[in-house]
């Protein structure tokens, strides 16, 4: 059986809507750059406006979806990337 996966690159406003759309996402906060919901086969990546970083985050979350791997999978089925980055101008 073929499984469909979706990784969405979202802006700030959509990120806020998504993280408040499901109680399983309550641990996602302003420092998170992405998370994978293995139950719904969808991952969300916050748009960093750095193409290489976005590409890495998308690939990382997609791998979590395909593998079905999740740090908290046994509890809630959501994996979270926590990272902080400073953009030097």
HUDAVEN-V869710 format. One record per residue. N is the residue number from 0. RES is the residue in one small letter. SS is DSSP state (hx for helix, st for strand, lp for the rest). Layout:
n=N res=RES ss=SS
n=N res=RES ss=SS
//
This chain:
n=0 res=x ss=lp
n=1 res=x ss=lp
n=2 res=x ss=lp
n=3 res=x ss=lp
n=4 res=x ss=lp
n=5 res=x ss=st
n=6 res=x ss=st
n=7 res=x ss=st
n=8 res=x ss=st
n=9 res=x ss=st
n=10 res=x ss=lp
n=11 res=x ss=hx
n=12 res=x ss=hx
n=13 res=x ss=hx
n=14 res=x ss=hx
n=15 res=x ss=hx
n=16 res=x ss=hx
n=17 res=x ss=hx
n=18 res=x ss=hx
n=19 res=x ss=lp
n=20 res=x ss=lp
n=21 res=x ss=lp
n=22 res=x ss=hx
n=23 res=x ss=hx
n=24 res=x ss=hx
n=25 res=x ss=lp
n=26 res=x ss=lp
n=27 res=x ss=lp
n=28 res=x ss=lp
n=29 res=x ss=lp
n=30 res=x ss=lp
n=31 res=x ss=st
n=32 res=x ss=st
n=33 res=x ss=st
n=34 res=x ss=st
n=35 res=x ss=st
n=36 res=x ss=st
n=37 res=x ss=lp
n=38 res=x ss=lp
n=39 res=x ss=lp
n=40 res=x ss=lp
n=41 res=x ss=st
n=42 res=x ss=st
n=43 res=x ss=st
n=44 res=x ss=st
n=45 res=x ss=st
n=46 res=x ss=lp
n=47 res=x ss=lp
n=48 res=x ss=lp
n=49 res=x ss=lp
n=50 res=x ss=hx
n=51 res=x ss=hx
n=52 res=x ss=hx
n=53 res=x ss=hx
n=54 res=x ss=hx
n=55 res=x ss=hx
n=56 res=x ss=hx
n=57 res=x ss=hx
n=58 res=x ss=hx
n=59 res=x ss=hx
n=60 res=x ss=hx
n=61 res=x ss=hx
n=62 res=x ss=hx
n=63 res=x ss=hx
n=64 res=x ss=hx
n=65 res=x ss=hx
n=66 res=x ss=hx
n=67 res=x ss=lp
n=68 res=x ss=lp
n=69 res=x ss=lp
n=70 res=x ss=lp
n=71 res=x ss=lp
n=72 res=x ss=lp
n=73 res=x ss=lp
n=74 res=x ss=lp
n=75 res=x ss=lp
n=76 res=x ss=lp
n=77 res=x ss=st
n=78 res=x ss=st
n=79 res=x ss=st
n=80 res=x ss=st
n=81 res=x ss=st
n=82 res=x ss=lp
n=83 res=x ss=lp
n=84 res=x ss=lp
n=85 res=x ss=lp
n=86 res=x ss=lp
n=87 res=x ss=lp
n=88 res=x ss=lp
//
